[in-house]
Amino acid sequence: MDLEKIMNKAQNLGIDEASLILIEREKRQVRFSNNDIDISKLWVEKSLEVFLSKGKKVFMTTIKNLNKAEELIEKYARMLQTLPENKDFYGLNPKKQNYRNRKIDYEILDLDLENLAKEVIDGAIEKGAIRAAGVVYRDYVKREILTNYNSAKDEVANVDIVIRAFNEYRNAGQEAITTADAKELEDAKSIGERAGVIASLGGEPKDGEEGKYKILFHPLAFGSLISYSMHMASAFAVDAGMSFFAGKIGEKVYSEKLTIYDDPTLFSTGYRIFDQEATATQKTPIVEKGVVKNYLHSYSTAHKFNTDTTGNAGILNPNAWQPVVKEGNKSYQDLLSEIDKGLFIINLWYTRFQDYRNGDFSTIPRDGIFYIENGEIKESWKGIRVTENMPHIFSNIVEVSKEREKVKWWDEVLPSYLPYILVDGVNITRSKL
């Protein structure tokens, strides 16, 4: 598709500014359950993301039928005239951009996904699981962007592996990893082994007890908390009154052990060269040693906040690309040994906020909940809920592990690079009927 032709068409129709992003995606899936591969699928898609503006009137959509793109642009230009103005739009970024030039790891495209699935299954079974289920994805995406001011091309290829391993009591252990580097999958069996070990620990789960506990969060579990927090690091969420980061820039409000970046420059699944208005991406500190440093901005939100864009457009609603938490100095085994009475939590499901502004939330631990006494796993738990406040969690971080994992899980956990996190005084409740 000729984006220049579409741009000229839009300008001839009286459009002031446009952002056109052509996306070509090839996605392969290998799904497995009960220790066997069930199905293999391939999706090949092309689409055009369209943003149009005239004055402060804006229109956004995605065109799936590219053969009708020019015809639809005419329709959208007419629709744009009927829309109300958006007072929060201040135009696209007009500054000329310089982009990084990093090639993908093409070996990712040659990997045998069925073989990867078999390896992780074998690893889980060898470590004591009786059955395993999950999925292996390979995503290969090419993006081309054109605005009134800049143009660029980008491509990314990555593999995601999700495995749930089960013991005889239907207790599960889970791993959900992501990578853009084929070398990191040379020992795919170890991914299944880790899930199998988790499933085998603790035997039959017991009903957990309410109380305040010191908790070691696995990177996957903490990934859920970080991913939701990064949504609230968006200047849009701050401006809407739906962020616990609001009004905290420059303040030390969290543990000095906590440093969070959004880093699309790190070569992994969340690697990006440009955002949705063609601004070059960058590594942006959100929290450094407990001090809130930045919100995530597009050109328009930066204008409203009297600062610079961070290259995180969403034009109206900025978003994080790849959360990264700085590592610590101790191993996660050392952190585990420091727990006198507490829990080791592998994964969190159904994280929901009761109050976005203050950060009140609840979430359900699953896929491995282990009660710890004097640094040793005593038993496996079930049926508990973390009922907490995100600023309280961030403020009570005791230690951060030196090991980090690249995790991603559906839409719950963004592609992230995270350590194990030890938090004191976490409130555990149970459902009451």
C-alpha positions in Angstrom: 0.0 0.0 0.0 1.2 3.5 -0.9 0.8 5.6 2.3 1.9 8.8 0.4 -1.1 8.3 -1.9 -3.5 8.0 1.1 -1.9 11.0 2.8 -2.3 13.1 -0.3 -5.9 12.0 -0.6 -6.6 13.1 3.0 -4.9 16.5 2.5 -6.9 17.1 -0.6 -10.1 16.4 1.4 -9.1 19.2 3.8 -7.6 17.1 6.6 -5.0 19.1 8.6 -3.0 16.3 10.1 -3.0 12.5 9.7 -1.1 9.6 11.1 -1.2 6.4 9.0 0.2 3.1 10.3 0.3 0.1 8.0 0.5 -3.1 10.0 1.4 -6.5 8.5 1.1 -9.4 11.0 1.9 -13.1 10.8 0.9 -14.9 13.9 1.4 -18.6 14.5 -0.1 -20.6 17.4 0.6 -24.1 18.7 -1.8 -25.1 21.5 -1.4 -28.1 23.8 -3.3 -29.8 26.6 -3.1 -33.2 28.4 0.6 -33.4 27.4 -0.2 -33.4 23.6 -0.4 -30.8 20.9 -4.0 -30.0 20.0 -3.8 -27.6 17.1 -1.6 -25.4 15.1 -2.9 -22.1 13.5 -1.6 -19.3 11.4 -3.1 -15.9 11.0 -2.0 -13.4 8.3 -3.5 -9.9 8.6 -3.0 -6.5 7.1 -4.6 -3.3 8.5 -4.3 0.4 8.4 -4.6 2.5 11.6 -5.9 5.9 10.7 -5.9 9.1 12.7 -7.3 12.3 11.1 -7.7 15.8 12.5 -9.1 19.1 11.4 -8.5 21.8 14.0 -9.4 20.2 17.2 -11.7 17.6 15.7 -10.2 14.1 15.6 -11.2 10.8 14.2 -9.5 7.4 14.8 -10.2 4.0 13.3 -8.7 0.8 11.8 -9.2 -0.2 8.2 -9.2 -4.0 7.7 -10.1 -4.0 4.0 -7.1 -2.1 2.4 -8.7 -2.2 -1.0 -11.3 0.3 0.2 -8.9 2.6 2.0 -9.2 5.6 -0.3 -13.0 5.2 -0.4 -13.1 5.0 3.4 -10.8 8.0 3.8 -13.4 10.1 1.9 -16.2 8.8 4.2 -14.1 9.5 7.4 -13.3 13.0 6.2 -17.0 13.7 5.9 -17.7 12.2 9.3 -14.9 14.3 10.9 -16.8 17.5 10.0 -19.8 16.4 12.2 -17.7 15.6 15.3 -17.3 18.0 18.3 -13.9 19.5 19.1 -11.5 17.7 21.5 -10.1 20.3 23.8 -7.2 18.0 24.8 -5.8 17.6 21.3 -2.9 19.9 20.4 -1.8 18.4 17.1 0.7 15.7 16.1 4.4 16.0 17.0 5.9 18.3 14.2 9.5 17.8 15.2 11.8 15.9 12.8 12.7 12.6 14.4 15.9 10.4 14.3 15.3 6.7 14.7 17.3 3.8 16.0 18.2 1.0 13.5 18.0 -2.4 15.1 17.2 -5.6 13.1 15.1 -8.4 14.5 16.6 -11.8 15.3 15.5 -13.6 12.1 16.3 -17.0 13.7 13.1 -16.5 15.7 11.2 -17.0 12.4 12.9 -20.4 11.8 12.1 -21.9 15.2 10.0 -25.1 15.3 7.1 -24.2 17.5 5.8 -27.8 17.8 9.2 -28.8 19.1 9.3 -26.0 21.6 5.9 -27.1 22.8 7.1 -30.7 23.2 10.2 -29.5 25.1 8.2 -27.5 27.7 5.8 -30.4 28.1 8.6 -32.9 28.7 10.3 -30.5 31.2 7.1 -30.2 33.3 6.5 -34.0 33.4 10.1 -34.7 34.3 9.8 -32.4 37.3 6.7 -34.1 38.7 3.7 -32.7 36.9 1.1 -35.2 35.7 -0.2 -33.1 32.9 0.5 -29.8 31.1 -1.4 -27.3 29.0 -0.6 -24.1 27.3 0.4 -22.3 24.1 3.3 -21.2 22.1 2.9 -18.1 20.0 5.2 -16.5 17.4 4.3 -13.0 16.3 6.0 -11.3 13.4 4.9 -7.7 12.8 6.0 -5.0 10.3 4.9 -1.4 10.8 5.2 1.5 8.5 4.1 5.0 9.7 3.6 8.3 7.8 2.5 11.6 9.3 2.6 15.1 7.9 6.1 15.4 9.5 7.8 12.0 9.7 8.0 8.5 8.3 9.6 5.3 9.6 9.5 1.5 9.3 9.8 -1.0 12.1 9.5 -4.8 12.6 9.5 -7.1 15.6 9.4 -10.9 16.0 8.9 -12.6 19.3 7.9 -15.9 20.8 5.6 -16.2 23.9 5.3 -19.5 25.8 2.6 -20.1 28.4 2.5 -23.4 30.3 0.4 -24.5 33.2 1.5 -27.7 34.8 -0.8 -29.7 37.2 -0.2 -32.2 40.0 -2.5 -34.9 41.1 -4.6 -32.5 43.2 -5.1 -30.2 40.1 -2.8 -27.7 41.7 -1.1 -25.7 39.0 2.3 -24.1 38.4 2.7 -21.6 35.6 5.4 -19.9 33.5 4.7 -17.2 30.9 7.8 -16.0 29.2 8.5 -13.8 26.1 11.5 -13.2 24.1 12.8 -11.7 20.8 16.1 -13.6 21.0 16.2 -17.1 19.7 19.2 -17.9 21.9 17.0 -17.5 25.0 14.9 -20.5 23.8 17.8 -22.9 23.4 16.8 -24.5 26.7 13.0 -24.3 26.3 12.7 -27.4 28.4 13.7 -25.5 31.5 10.6 -23.3 31.1 8.4 -26.4 31.6 10.7 -27.7 34.4 10.1 -24.5 36.4 6.3 -24.9 36.0 6.6 -28.6 36.9 8.6 -27.8 40.1 6.0 -25.2 41.2 3.1 -27.7 40.6 4.9 -30.4 42.6 5.6 -28.2 45.6 3.4 -28.3 48.7 1.2 -31.3 47.8 -2.6 -30.8 48.2 -3.5 -27.2 48.8 -5.1 -26.1 52.0 -7.5 -23.2 52.6 -5.4 -20.1 53.3 -5.7 -17.9 56.4 -6.4 -14.2 56.5 -3.8 -11.8 57.9 -0.8 -9.6 57.1 2.1 -11.4 55.5 5.5 -10.8 54.0 5.1 -11.9 50.4 7.6 -12.8 47.7 6.0 -12.0 44.4 7.2 -14.0 41.3 8.0 -11.8 38.3 4.8 -13.0 36.7 2.7 -12.0 39.7 4.4 -8.7 40.1 4.0 -8.2 36.4 0.2 -7.9 36.8 0.6 -5.2 39.5 3.2 -3.3 37.4 1.2 -3.5 34.2 -1.9 -2.0 35.8 0.3 0.6 37.4 1.8 1.6 34.1 -1.7 2.2 32.7 -2.0 4.7 35.5 1.4 6.3 34.7 -0.3 7.6 31.5 -0.8 11.3 31.6 -4.3 10.6 30.3 -5.1 8.6 33.4 -3.6 11.3 35.6 -5.6 14.0 33.9 -8.8 12.0 34.2 -8.3 11.6 38.0 -7.8 7.8 37.7 -4.2 7.4 38.8 -2.5 7.1 42.2 0.5 8.8 40.6 -1.4 12.1 40.3 0.4 15.0 42.0 3.4 12.9 43.0 6.0 14.1 40.5 9.3 14.8 42.4 8.1 13.2 45.6 9.7 10.2 47.3 6.6 8.2 48.1 7.7 4.6 47.6 10.5 2.3 48.8 14.0 3.3 47.6 14.3 -0.3 46.4 11.8 0.5 43.6 12.9 1.8 40.2 10.5 1.5 37.3 11.2 2.4 33.6 9.3 2.1 30.4 12.0 0.9 28.1 11.0 0.2 24.5 14.8 0.5 23.6 15.5 -2.9 25.4 15.6 -5.5 22.6 12.7 -7.8 23.5 9.0 -8.2 22.8 8.1 -4.6 23.7 10.8 -3.1 21.6 9.5 -0.2 19.5 11.2 2.5 17.3 8.3 4.9 17.1 4.9 5.7 18.7 1.6 6.3 17.1 2.5 9.8 16.0 6.0 8.9 14.7 7.8 10.2 17.7 11.0 8.2 18.4 10.7 6.1 21.5 13.0 6.4 24.5 13.7 4.9 27.9 11.6 6.8 30.4 12.0 6.6 34.2 8.6 6.5 36.0 10.0 5.9 39.5 13.6 6.1 40.6 14.6 4.9 44.1 11.0 5.6 45.2 10.8 9.1 43.7 8.1 9.6 41.0 9.9 11.1 38.0 7.6 11.2 34.9 4.3 10.4 33.4 4.0 8.8 30.0 3.2 11.4 27.3 2.1 12.0 23.8 2.7 15.3 22.1 -0.8 16.5 23.2 -0.6 15.4 26.8 2.9 16.9 27.0 1.5 20.2 25.8 -1.2 20.2 28.4 1.3 19.3 31.2 3.9 21.8 29.9 6.6 19.2 29.3 8.0 17.1 26.5 6.6 14.0 24.9 8.1 10.7 26.0 7.3 8.9 22.8 4.4 6.9 24.2 1.5 7.9 22.0 -1.5 6.7 21.9 -2.2 10.2 20.5 -4.8 11.0 23.1 -4.1 8.2 25.6 -0.4 7.4 26.0 0.6 3.9 26.9 3.6 1.9 28.1 5.6 -0.2 25.8 7.8 -2.4 28.0 7.9 -2.0 31.8 11.3 -2.7 33.4 12.1 -2.9 37.1 15.7 -2.5 38.2 17.3 -5.5 39.7 18.7 -5.8 43.3 21.7 -7.6 44.8 20.3 -10.7 46.4 19.1 -14.0 44.8 15.4 -14.8 45.0 16.4 -17.8 47.2 18.0 -15.4 49.6 14.8 -13.4 49.7 12.8 -16.6 50.3 15.0 -17.4 53.2 14.3 -14.0 54.8 10.6 -14.8 55.2 9.8 -15.9 58.8 6.1 -16.1 58.2 4.8 -15.3 54.7 3.9 -16.4 51.2 5.5 -17.0 47.8 3.0 -16.1 45.1 3.5 -17.2 41.5 0.6 -15.5 39.6 -2.3 -13.2 40.0 -5.6 -13.4 38.2 -8.5 -10.9 38.0 -6.8 -7.8 39.3 -9.6 -5.2 39.8 -9.5 -1.7 41.2 -12.1 -0.3 43.6 -10.5 3.1 43.6 -8.1 4.1 40.8 -7.3 7.5 42.3 -6.1 6.0 45.6 -4.9 2.7 44.2 -7.2 0.4 46.1 -7.4 -3.1 44.4 -8.0 -6.8 44.9 -6.6 -9.7 43.0 -6.6 -13.5 43.2 -3.4 -15.5 43.6 -3.2 -18.8 41.6 -0.8 -21.2 39.9 1.3 -21.5 43.1 0.6 -20.1 46.5 3.1 -21.3 49.1 3.1 -20.7 52.9 6.6 -20.0 54.2 7.9 -20.4 57.7 11.6 -19.7 58.6 12.5 -19.5 54.9 11.0 -22.9 54.0 7.9 -23.9 52.1 5.5 -25.6 54.6 2.4 -26.1 52.5 0.4 -25.0 49.5 -2.6 -22.7 49.9 -5.8 -21.9 48.0 -8.8 -19.6 48.2 -7.1 -16.4 49.2 -7.3 -12.8 47.9 -4.8 -10.0 48.0 -6.9 -6.9 49.2 -4.5 -4.0 49.1 -3.5 -0.5 48.0 -0.9 -0.1 45.3 1.0 2.8 46.9 1.2 0.6 50.1 2.6 -2.3 48.1 5.2 0.0 46.5 6.1 1.6 49.8 6.6 -1.7 51.6 9.1 -3.3 49.2 11.8 -4.8 51.3 14.1 -6.3 48.7 14.4 -6.9 44.9 16.1 -9.9 43.4 19.1 -9.8 41.2 17.4 -12.3 38.8 15.0 -10.9 36.3 12.6 -12.6 33.8 11.0 -11.5 30.6 7.4 -12.2 31.2 4.1 -11.6 29.2 0.7 -13.1 29.8 -2.3 -12.4 27.6 -3.5 -8.8 28.2 -2.9 -9.1 31.9 0.9 -8.7 31.9 2.6 -6.4 29.4 5.9 -7.6 27.9 8.1 -6.8 30.9 11.5 -7.4 32.4 11.0 -8.0 36.1 12.7 -9.3 39.3 11.2 -11.1 42.2 9.9 -8.6 44.7 9.7 -9.0 48.5 6.9 -6.9 50.1 6.1 -6.7 53.9 2.7 -6.3 55.5 0.5 -7.5 52.6 -3.2 -7.9 53.5 -4.6 -11.3 52.7 -8.4 -11.9 52.8 -10.8 -14.7 51.9 -14.1 -14.7 50.1 -17.0 -14.8 52.4 -20.4 -16.1 51.4 
